[in-house]
């Protein structure tokens, strides 16, 4: 199965899809969020490279995928209805709204510098979530995954 197209194109790819599905179905919400952020980092790097090789290309499959990933990360911010968690959720939501606006503005000029800035922010986010996963598991064995899925984030948990 091709994770991007959802099609099966050979037994090796089907095995990869089953493995990925197994990882996703058994991962904690924090690990799923980390996987989503890591995928966004990867896609932002592909987008930057594409624009560097083809200046002026503008929106393309990578910018659309990054938009989808950032939107999913924003959608995953679920906060409490009261208390300190609400303010943290607002700050995280504001960060992702900023990244989305930054991406849209970058598309107009195929601005690789703006995409590098987005990736830098996402890399900090990824490191934060890696530490959260390590603390959650009580181990140092959190690997870097790449998945196109995410889950809700409850900052009170």
VOPA-234039 format. One record per residue: x, z, y of N, C-alpha, C in turn. Coordinates in steps of 0.2 Angstrom, whole numbers, plus 2048, in hexadecimal, padded with zeros to 3 digits. Last residue first. Example, Ala and Ser with C-alpha at 12.3 -4.5 7.8 and 13.67 -1.06 7.14 Angstrom:
BEGIN
8408237F58448247FB840827800 8428277E483E8277EA8428277F0 
% end
This chain:
BEGIN
7EC8978507ED8998497F489C848 7EA89385C7E989A85B7EB89C854 7EB88585D7F08898607F089185F 7E887A8527E58808557EA884857 7E68698517EB86E8537E7874855 7E185D8457E086184B7E586784B 7ED85183F7E785683E7E685A845 7F284083B7F384783E7ED84B83C 7FB8328357F58368357F783D839 80582A8318018288367FB82C837 81583182E80F82F82C80B82D832 82483682982183182E81B82F82B 82E84582A82A84082782783B82C 83C84E82883984A82C835845829 83A85E82083D858820839854826 83D86F81F83886A82283C864823 84487A81984487481683E86F818 84688781C84A88282084987B81D 83889281C83E88E81984188981E 82C89681F83189B81E83789881B 82288E82382488E81C82989481A 82189183181B89182C81C892825 82E88F83582B896836825896831 82E88183383388582F83088C82F 82487D83B82387C834828880830 82988084882388384682288383E 83487884883587F84882F883845 82D86C84883286D843833874842 82786D85582386D84F82786E848 83386C85D82E87285D82A872857 83785F85983B86585883786B858 82C85885F82D85885783285D855 82D85A86C82785C86982885D861 83985386E83985B87083385E86C 83584686B83A84986783A851868 82C84487582984586F82E84886A 83484388082F84888082D84A879 83B83887C83F83E87D83A84487D 83182E87C834830876838837877 82F82D88A82982F88582C83287F 83B82888E83982F89083383188C 83B81C88884082088683E827888 83181688F83081788883581C885 83781589B83181989A83081B893 84180B89884381289A83D81789A 83A80089583D80389083F80A892 82C7F989B8317FE89D834802897 8237EE89C8287EE89682D7F3898 81B7EF8A78227EC8A88267EC8A2 80F7F48A180F7EF8A68167EB8A7 8137FE8998117F88968117F289B 8158098A181B80689E8197FF89B 80880E8A380B80B8A88128078A6 80581289680180C89980480989F 80E81C89580E81789080B811893 80982589E81082389F81181C89A 7FD8298997FD82589F8048228A0 80282F88D7FD82988D7FE825893 80983A89380C83588F80882F88E 7FE84189A80383E89D807839899 7F784488E7F38408937F983D897 80084D8897FE8478857FB84288A 80085789380685489180584D88D 7F385C8927F58598987FC855897 7F38628867EF85C8877F185888D 7FB86C8887FD8678837F9861884 7F48738927FB8718947FD86B88F 7E887688B7E88728917EF86F893 7EE87F8817EB87887F7EA874885 7F18898897F78868867F487F884 7E588E88E7EA88B8927EF88788F 7DF8928817DC88C8857E188988A 7E789C87D7E78968797E489087D 7E38A78857E98A48867E989D883 7D08A68867D78AA8857DD8A5887 7C589C87E7C78A18837CE8A3881 7C48928747BF89287A7C089787F 7D388B86F7CE89086F7CA88F875 7D687A86B7D888086E7D288586D 7DE86C8647D78708647D9877866 7E485D8657E58648687DE867869 7E285185F7E485685B7E485D85E 7E184886A7DB84A8667DC850862 7EF84686C7EB84A8717E484C86E 7F38408607F68468627F284A867 7EB8348627E983985C7ED84085D 7F182F86D7EA83186D7E8835868 7FE82C8677FD83186D7F683386E 7FA82285E7FD82985C7FC82E861 7F58188667F181B8617F382285F 80081586E7FA8178717F681B86C 80881086380A81686780481986B 80180586080280A85B80481185E 8037FE86C7FC7FF8697FC805864 8107FC86C80D80087180680286F 8117F48608157FB8608127FF866 80A7E88638087ED85D80B7F485E 80A7E887580B7E586F8097EA869 80C7E68878087E98818097E587B 81B7DD88B8157E188D8127E4886 8267D588C8217D388781B7D7888 8317D789582B7D48988257D3892 83E7D388983C7D688F8357D3892 8417D587A83C7D087D83A7D3884 84A7E087784B7D98758477D4878 8437EA87E84A7E988084C7E287D 8377EA8778377E987E83F7E7881 83C7EF86B8387E886B8397E6873 8427FB86E8467F686B8437EF86C 83680287183B8018768407FC874 82F80186582C7FE86B8327FD870 83780985D83580285B8337FE862 83681586483C81286383B80B861 82881886282B817869831814869 82881985482481385782781285E 82F82585383181F84F82E819853 82682E85A82D82D85C830827859 81B82D85281B82B85982282A85C 82083384681E82C84681D82984D 82184084B82783C849826835848 81484384D81984385381F83F851 80F84384080C83F84581183E84B 81784E83A81784783881584283D 81285884281985684281A84F840 80585983D80685784480D855845 80885C830804856831805854839 80D86983281186382F80E85D830 80287083780886F83B80C869838 7F986F82C7F786C8327FD86B836 80386B81D7FF8708217FD86C828 80085F81080486281580086781A 7FA8598067FC8608047FF86380A 7F684C80A7F18518087F3858807 80384780E7FE8488137F984D811 80984680180C84A80680784C80C 80083D7FB8018447F88048487FD 8028328037FB8358037FC83C800 80F82F80080D831807807834807 80E82C7F28128317F48108337FB 8058217F38038267F080782D7F1 80E8187FA80781A7FD8058207FA 8188167F18198197F781381C7FB 81080F7E78138167E681581A7EC 80D8047EE8088087EC80B80F7EA 81A7FE7EF8178007F58118057F3 81D7FC7E28218007E581E8037EC 8137F27DE8137F97DB8177FE7DF 80B7EA7EC8107EA7E78107F17E4 8037EB7F78077E57F680C7E57F1 7F47F07FE7F97F17F87FC7EA7F7 7F17F480F7F17F08097F67F1804 7F27FB81B7EE7FD8167ED7F9810 7FB7F88257F57F38247F07F681F 80480382580280082B7FB7FC82A 80780681880480B81C801808823 8037FC80B8077FB811803800816 8048007FA800800800804800806 
% end
